[in-house]
Amino acid sequence: MNELEVLREQIREDRVQLGIHIRKMNSPGSPVYRYGENLVWPVGLLVVAIIGMKLVNVHVGMLLLVAGMGWWLWKVQPRVKAGVFERSAALALSDERLFDGLWAKGVLTLYAKAPDGTPRAAARKDDWRAFVRAMEALRG
């Protein structure tokens, strides 16, 4: 098995955690970016607030805007982050060249606890393949 297959197995067994830089992956130009998630809802909230201001008064419009922002921050944004994470993980783990490219850009990190409880991590400056081999060797 190559290192990416071993890494997939380690992630599946919760021995290694994959970290993803959400902000880098949730920006225009990223292969997992979705305009609908990031533009439609905020623009819709703004339009509703403006309509409330025009039809009723400024106070109602501001109340709608504040309520919409709260809803966005506590309900929608966590789902967007989870979706970006899932799509990014699927993309990264689908092909070794894609994983290497995302690793080189600093989008991915790996974290694991050794059997003795020592935390281990690998980021862009580290060799992810060596990290995977080391974690596999520690497993025994």
Secondary structure, 3 states (H helix, E strand, C coil): CCHHHHHHHHHHCCCEEEEECHHHHCCCCCCCCCHHHHHHHHHHHHHHHHHHHHHCCHHHHHHHHHHHHHHHHHHHHHHHHHHHHHHHHHHHCCCHHHHHHHHHCCCEEEEEECCCCCEEEECCCCCHHHHHHHHHHHHC
